[in-house]
Amino acid sequence: MLKPIKFLVAAIIFVYSIIVPSTVMAIEIGQTLPFERIQTLDGAYFEIPKNNTKNTLIQLWASWCPFCKRQNNYLESFSKRIPPGSMNIVTISIDKTPAIAKEYMRQNHYSFPAAMMTPELNQAIGKIRGVPVLLILDAKNKLIYKEIGEVFEEDFVELIKYAR
């Protein structure tokens, strides 16, 4: 008697997942990311201007992630290599506390802006399957590039084309 009930529950969940759009689905290429003003770890605010003309690079990371550390080093070099003001850059830590993320930024001497993941950003970006995650938005906040997992130094060279 238990097997038919389990089957019925599984069937209902399956049908529900197809019919009802999920709010936890990750943002995909072509979708717009509603990006609001966020407070960075240093107390400043990062905001994409209303009359934005530049692409925006967003990187999600965690202090405990060895791939993120390498990628953050590549991002640090990238941010110094592109023309000043040619791209909006912000990183988002998924660490448990701002203190952990601040200490990580300090120890590694990173100069790019970093903020903490907020519930609003988490909902807008959707479910991520790991870090690091690199997103590039066009001037209208439409996702034009997405990479889950480590982006290597030579790949950052290719990303210069998004800086204007």
Buried (B, 14 or more C-beta within 10 A) or exposed (E): EEEEEEEEEEEEEEEEEEEEEEEEEBBEEEBEBEBEEBEBBEEEEBEBEEEBEBBBBBBBBBBEBEBBBBBBEBBBEBBEEBEEEEBBBBBBBBBEEBEBBBBBBEEEEBEBBBBBBEEEBBEBBBEBEEBBBBBBBBBEBEBBBBBBEBBEEEBBEEBEEBBE
